[in-house]
Amino acid sequence: MAGTAFLSYSRKDRRLRDELVPMLRTVAVVRDRLWFDEQGIQVGDKFDPKIQQALAEAQAALLLVSKNFLDLQSAYIREHELPFILRRYQEGELQLGILYVSSVAADSLSIDWHSRDAAGTTDLLAIHSFNTPETPLDDVADEGARNKIYAKVADWLARQLASACQQAGQRLARLAATAHDGRRPELAISLSRQRDHWLLRHYLPTQPTPLRYPGAGLGLDERQPDQVDGETLFTFLFGSDPDAAGHLFAAAFASRDRVEPTHSPLRLHLITDKPALLALPWSDIAYRGRPLCDDGWTVELHSRPTDQPSGFPAHPDHVCYFPGRVLLAAAPTESSTRHCDDLRGFFQRNWPDNPEPVLARSAGALRDALRAGSTRVVYYYGLASENGLLFADGADASRVEANRVEANRADAQCVAWSDLAGWLGPVPAVDLLFLNLLGEAAQPALACGVALLRHVKAAVLVQCTPRDRAHAAARSGSDWLAAVFGQRLDPVQALYRERVGTLSAWTRYATWQLIRPARLEHPDLVKLLLDRHQQRNALTGARDDFYTYQARTIHHVVALGTPGCLTNEFPAMIRQHLVGNPRDAQREVYFHQAIDLPFAIGNQRTLDLAVRRRFSVGAHERLLARLLDRERLTGATFAFLILGWRVAGVRGDAPGFVAAAEGLLRALADWCRDPLGRELAELAQGGTQVRVISIVALESEHVATLDDTLDDLIDAYGSEQRFHFDKLDRLAAVSLPDLRKYFRNPEICTCDERYREQFPALLLGGRREMPFDEAVSTIRRGDPDNWANLFDELTDLTASKDWPPAHYQPNFWSTRDGR
């Protein structure tokens, strides 16, 4: 997030502050970034850390200077606020403006200050101001005149913050480049508690042994996490010796000379199982008052795995296939409803073909949605505490937390972290879990990731934001989703880029990659994925042969299958496969025509009449003129026409089937070779190159008896140069390897991880193979979001011996559903 505007004033000047603030808030860029103590500090907050954090994040500061402001009794201003502000101003990290509230002596405006390792003297008279000590606000009686001064202040702050936004955008563009090319430096620190001290070991990705680095592990009182600021965290991790730290960062950033930590973005890994460290505000880590997240630092937490007691964390690369199922969870309040509506609109606009995000407004709904499985992303927005999520508004939160309602009850409003882990399941299925938490009580929840990460594939991300900044938290959540799934940024980098609260990121991946699943345009995509690879490869080779054998114009094949193998739909599947896997995408164009034929056709003339009747073409008209689109032919090297012949009414005993099939296959081969071949030759003379892939789909329980006859036909036509006749391998039923190939491919199968390995055997139900259309209809029953329900349904049917069906039933599921 770009910096804020910090307002420093004496409480005794509150009246003029209250007069100024409404004017400042009329400017949009200032409205959400204005910080002063009564707004930014809530009841129960620790005073000093909140102000120090706000000062560290500020891009501009406005001093309301008066005798009260400079009074020695204003100890906090003189000893803490002013030295911090003046040091950052002197170092060029902060823009400073002054508004004189009352007359003050000129000598009192020369300020000596000390801030940790820096000191200096600053003359406030030399700093940009909106009036002078001789014309202070309390001498301006006219309200209109004061408003003109306030307007100047508002315009100045707007310019400073707009400049900050622009600089942040430029900086983040550089950081985004590192996110995409994977070159962000990394450093890991292992933290363990010894008897009387902390032991820290620093690791580089390329070195199995720790670096020699003394001096770290001091200055942290983990018993008071709310008193720990960003600079304390930096000193704890890297010590107080700038020379030693400079050499460490030189090693991490691959620099020859010692460098500052602000030299480069850094992916910092902290490895620890110590509860005292888990809830600390690691995202606030700062160096000399500058939040290091502004320079691209991110901090990721890890538990030490038992099989890797030391060294740099070894995690696999992670691929998230998206779009996929999104689960949005929030309490049923007006503000959260509006936020979820915005998020649903975002997903529907960008991925209109993806199922609409699921919305859970209660603990029970969240439980049911997670148990249904197949969820890629879970996003929660609302209240929480150290005990769990609170599905309640602010007024009910204390009551819900006090009662700790059982999470498994239907009316439950509190979800314990252990219950959420259980609902996520023992086998990780969700890629990302983002908990966008509101309320001061949520701060201890920063440590919840240690219990949840083992149930998530990639990351558990937590943001804790005060309740009065709920709108900013909602906006940052929306921006995070857009950055990860729209701009394809690493989730942790996106989290730090859009932060408005304190963050905690638990990860288990080395690199992050977002890939769009292979969703084929044909609605029956499963038909291509379970089987048919040999047949598809054969016809891909046939298409490519046209480039080799220039004289060939027609490749004619016969595909045989038994009932249940969806033989009649095979030609359309081949067309889809060839279009999706072109040899020369720029210069190929495809046409597909499906032709249904009665089984009784026995000669070429009868077939020609049937085809012309199908396309309403007269006896003396060119048939290809109706089958092809002339406009699409322009500029194409080859136009491929895929003719899918689907034969209906196949019946009779085996001898009768063979005789009728032989007559039909001869008629088809003669028609393709002669009248169709002549038209193709005439087109070629006119400069149009059209090639035909003709596929005869023939389905019968007697197809095995046709093999010898089909081989004889192929031999009879085999010497033709322009016309090639062949047969494909039998379109068989679905076997265990086919099912495993489909279910184990997350790019095309949306099945929940919990069931991937179990589904193939469950579908087969003890059989060696199953009918193709039965496999397709069953899988489609689970895709994309009904896998858990389908798994339970098949398990129950198997137990009652209703699965698998005793006999081939093409309408098994529609009959069962009463359709």
Disulfide bonds with the S-S distance in Angstrom:
none
